[in-house]
């Protein structure tokens, strides 16, 4: 029975019991697509990463949820790079940082890896700006899917659709209580996402639990195998671009800005997703999404 080096990390947190889980199989190049999908279902994390190669600051990887292969994965990237440094596949010593090229079968991206003096590893993934289209959700659908009413929506902002690595419906809410009180019907939500060709639904508000954060959000993705997502990098890229295009954020220094999104609180997996980007008016460029990861399991996976 073959054994594969395996780790499980919580991404977008630096402590146990928070963030979004991602499994890592470090020597996955000999596995078939079918076996990778079977392993991902067995791991039952929102993402499992299969390392295809790791050499000369270039990493090849395939990401799988319990239901399908992902074209890219933000929280998986954080876990993956942290694991590769910790296991010695990437030689980035404490107090130094470097840029790594991440390649999936669908795309490639730059990743910065900052191995800090205290041993923590901050990983930031470079992503393209999201593009948006008008969308809507009627009161009956909102109530049926989430147990929410029209009064819970932020009427000053539009519902919008965006497609990048994934497709998202972005819904602005009027209050923290409204977001916290959402009671999704996951079966109906999965059917709705299939009908609308939407991978995930992100609901957010500008009222936060932690005063230093920018937004509070919840993301639901039953269509791709995760009922509620504790933390998501690619989706928060879309949310950051939404905030920029509607002039809800301002540059902190020069033309750069930083967005701190809190997520996962309602499912007892508190997470922090940081987005840094350059603004040209309300147009975002040079977008980096990331944070820290915490190792929770280290061992072997037997097939």
Secondary structure in CASP SS format (residue, H / E / C, confidence):
PFRMAT SS
TARGET T0000
AUTHOR 0000-0000-0000
METHOD secondary structure of the structure
MODEL  1
X C 1.00
X C 1.00
X E 1.00
X E 1.00
X E 1.00
X E 1.00
X E 1.00
X E 1.00
X E 1.00
X E 1.00
X E 1.00
X C 1.00
X C 1.00
X C 1.00
X C 1.00
X C 1.00
X C 1.00
X C 1.00
X C 1.00
X E 1.00
X E 1.00
X E 1.00
X E 1.00
X E 1.00
X E 1.00
X C 1.00
X C 1.00
X C 1.00
X C 1.00
X C 1.00
X C 1.00
X C 1.00
X H 1.00
X H 1.00
X H 1.00
X H 1.00
X H 1.00
X H 1.00
X H 1.00
X H 1.00
X H 1.00
X H 1.00
X H 1.00
X C 1.00
X C 1.00
X C 1.00
X E 1.00
X E 1.00
X E 1.00
X E 1.00
X E 1.00
X E 1.00
X E 1.00
X E 1.00
X E 1.00
X C 1.00
X C 1.00
X E 1.00
X E 1.00
X E 1.00
X E 1.00
X E 1.00
X E 1.00
X E 1.00
X C 1.00
X C 1.00
X C 1.00
X C 1.00
X E 1.00
X E 1.00
X C 1.00
X C 1.00
X C 1.00
X H 1.00
X H 1.00
X H 1.00
X H 1.00
X H 1.00
X H 1.00
X H 1.00
X H 1.00
X H 1.00
X H 1.00
X H 1.00
X H 1.00
X H 1.00
X H 1.00
X C 1.00
X C 1.00
X C 1.00
X C 1.00
X C 1.00
X C 1.00
X C 1.00
X C 1.00
X E 1.00
X E 1.00
X E 1.00
X E 1.00
X E 1.00
X E 1.00
X E 1.00
X E 1.00
X C 1.00
X C 1.00
X C 1.00
X C 1.00
X E 1.00
X E 1.00
X E 1.00
X E 1.00
X E 1.00
X E 1.00
X E 1.00
X E 1.00
X C 1.00
X C 1.00
X C 1.00
X C 1.00
X C 1.00
X E 1.00
X E 1.00
X E 1.00
X E 1.00
X E 1.00
X E 1.00
X E 1.00
X C 1.00
X C 1.00
X C 1.00
X E 1.00
X E 1.00
X E 1.00
X E 1.00
X C 1.00
X C 1.00
X C 1.00
X C 1.00
X H 1.00
X H 1.00
X H 1.00
X H 1.00
X H 1.00
X H 1.00
X H 1.00
X H 1.00
X C 1.00
X C 1.00
X C 1.00
X H 1.00
X H 1.00
X H 1.00
X E 1.00
X C 1.00
X C 1.00
X C 1.00
X C 1.00
X C 1.00
X C 1.00
X E 1.00
X E 1.00
X E 1.00
X E 1.00
X C 1.00
X C 1.00
X C 1.00
X E 1.00
X E 1.00
X E 1.00
X E 1.00
X E 1.00
X E 1.00
X E 1.00
X C 1.00
X C 1.00
X H 1.00
X H 1.00
X H 1.00
X H 1.00
X H 1.00
X C 1.00
X C 1.00
X C 1.00
X C 1.00
X C 1.00
X H 1.00
X H 1.00
X H 1.00
X H 1.00
X H 1.00
X H 1.00
X H 1.00
X H 1.00
X H 1.00
X H 1.00
X H 1.00
X C 1.00
X C 1.00
X C 1.00
X E 1.00
X E 1.00
X E 1.00
X E 1.00
X E 1.00
X E 1.00
X C 1.00
X C 1.00
X C 1.00
X C 1.00
X C 1.00
X C 1.00
X C 1.00
X C 1.00
X C 1.00
X E 1.00
X E 1.00
X E 1.00
X E 1.00
X E 1.00
X E 1.00
X E 1.00
X H 1.00
X H 1.00
X H 1.00
X C 1.00
X E 1.00
X E 1.00
X E 1.00
X E 1.00
X C 1.00
X C 1.00
X C 1.00
X H 1.00
X H 1.00
X H 1.00
X H 1.00
X H 1.00
X H 1.00
X H 1.00
X H 1.00
X H 1.00
X H 1.00
X H 1.00
X H 1.00
X H 1.00
X C 1.00
X C 1.00
X C 1.00
X C 1.00
X C 1.00
X C 1.00
X C 1.00
X E 1.00
X C 1.00
X C 1.00
X E 1.00
X E 1.00
X E 1.00
X E 1.00
X E 1.00
X E 1.00
X E 1.00
X E 1.00
X C 1.00
X H 1.00
X H 1.00
X H 1.00
X C 1.00
X C 1.00
X C 1.00
X E 1.00
X E 1.00
X E 1.00
X E 1.00
X E 1.00
X E 1.00
X E 1.00
X E 1.00
X E 1.00
X E 1.00
X C 1.00
X C 1.00
X E 1.00
X E 1.00
X E 1.00
X E 1.00
X E 1.00
X E 1.00
X E 1.00
X E 1.00
X E 1.00
X C 1.00
X E 1.00
X E 1.00
X E 1.00
X E 1.00
X E 1.00
X E 1.00
X E 1.00
X E 1.00
X E 1.00
X E 1.00
X C 1.00
END
